[in-house]
Amino acid sequence: MGIVGRLSFKDQAFKLREQAVLDATTRMLASKGYDLMTMDDVAAEAGLSKPSLYKHFKSKDELATEVMIRLLVDAQDYLARQDPALSPLDRLRDLLAWALRVRLAGGLPFLPSTSPQVRSMLTRSLRYVSRAMQLHQKLKGIVEQAKQQGELSADMPTDVMLYSYYSRTCDPAVEYLRIYGRYADEDIIRHMLAVSFKGLSA
């Protein structure tokens, strides 16, 4: 039985409202960005009064931090559910495809890449930093395995590969392909994976 199943009805309702608030925050961050988003926006999007919102989260900083922590947890959970038969390189492709699908559905605000203020805010959260480091170390291990098996270049530093990999989740090319190229989402994902892992050379 999950945690929600062990909670009282009142506590379950509170947790469900909290998740609805985080969903609303994610949509607001994806559409308006951190700087323009307000607590009023989130309350309206979640269908709550502002006093009710403050029972769950005390500030915009807390909301944004919780959204990013939830995203890291989701990524770790996705990695844990991957088919064990996948090669290291296929695991990286599969995770990036998942992240791009989440982004195209409006569920992946790329906050740390867009604002020094947000980066500073997130690094003050021990929960965020610990989750980020756990995910980074897990992916570092997968990259090292791929290099050892000859699936990735042994000459390229692992950190260069990882930060390039992370950047794909917030690459503006995704929006350009959707808006100006008018590609379907799955075609965008396919092309982004090809660019990421095959490059542009013939």
HUFENQUI-V768891 format. One record per backbone hydrogen bond with DSSP energy under -1.0 kcal/mol. CO is the residue of the C=O (numbers start at 0). NH is the residue of the N-H. E is the energy in kcal/mol with one decimal. If there is no record, write none. Layout:
# HUFENQUI-V768891
CO_NH_E / CO_NH_E
This chain:
# HUFENQUI-V768891
3_6_-1.2 / 7_11_-2.9 / 8_12_-2.4 / 9_13_-2.0 / 10_14_-2.5 / 11_15_-2.5 / 12_16_-2.2 / 13_17_-2.2 / 14_18_-2.3 / 15_19_-2.1 / 16_20_-2.3 / 17_21_-2.2 / 18_22_-2.4 / 19_23_-2.4 / 20_24_-2.6 / 21_25_-2.4 / 22_26_-2.1 / 23_27_-2.3 / 24_28_-3.0 / 25_29_-2.4 / 26_30_-1.9 / 27_31_-3.3 / 27_32_-1.1 / 32_36_-1.5 / 37_41_-1.9 / 38_42_-2.6 / 39_43_-2.5 / 40_44_-2.6 / 41_45_-2.5 / 42_47_-2.7 / 48_52_-2.1 / 49_53_-2.2 / 52_55_-1.5 / 52_56_-2.5 / 58_62_-2.0 / 59_63_-2.6 / 60_64_-2.4 / 61_65_-2.3 / 62_66_-2.1 / 63_67_-2.0 / 64_68_-2.4 / 65_69_-2.5 / 66_70_-1.9 / 67_71_-2.1 / 68_72_-2.5 / 69_73_-2.5 / 70_74_-2.2 / 71_75_-2.4 / 72_76_-2.6 / 73_77_-2.4 / 74_78_-2.3 / 75_79_-2.1 / 76_80_-1.3 / 78_81_-1.1 / 82_85_-2.0 / 86_90_-2.2 / 87_91_-1.8 / 88_92_-2.4 / 89_93_-2.7 / 90_94_-2.3 / 91_95_-2.2 / 92_96_-2.5 / 93_97_-2.2 / 94_98_-2.5 / 95_99_-2.5 / 96_100_-2.2 / 97_101_-2.5 / 98_102_-2.4 / 99_103_-2.8 / 100_104_-1.4 / 101_106_-3.0 / 102_105_-2.2 / 108_110_-1.6 / 110_113_-2.1 / 110_114_-1.1 / 114_118_-2.3 / 115_119_-2.5 / 116_120_-2.3 / 117_121_-2.8 / 118_122_-2.2 / 121_124_-1.7 / 124_128_-2.6 / 125_129_-2.6 / 126_130_-1.9 / 127_131_-2.9 / 128_132_-2.5 / 129_133_-2.2 / 130_134_-2.3 / 131_135_-2.5 / 132_136_-2.7 / 133_137_-2.1 / 134_138_-2.6 / 135_139_-2.6 / 136_140_-2.0 / 137_141_-1.7 / 138_142_-2.7 / 139_143_-2.5 / 140_144_-2.1 / 141_145_-2.3 / 142_146_-2.3 / 143_147_-2.4 / 144_148_-2.0 / 145_150_-2.7 / 145_151_-1.2 / 146_149_-1.3 / 156_160_-1.9 / 157_161_-2.7 / 158_162_-2.7 / 159_163_-1.8 / 160_164_-2.3 / 161_165_-2.8 / 162_166_-1.8 / 165_168_-1.6 / 166_169_-1.2 / 170_173_-1.8 / 171_175_-2.1 / 172_176_-2.8 / 173_177_-1.7 / 174_178_-3.2 / 175_179_-2.0 / 175_180_-2.0 / 176_182_-2.3 / 183_187_-2.3 / 184_188_-2.4 / 185_189_-2.2 / 186_190_-2.6 / 187_191_-2.7 / 188_192_-2.4 / 189_193_-1.9 / 190_194_-2.5 / 191_195_-2.2 / 192_196_-2.5 / 193_197_-2.6 / 193_198_-1.1
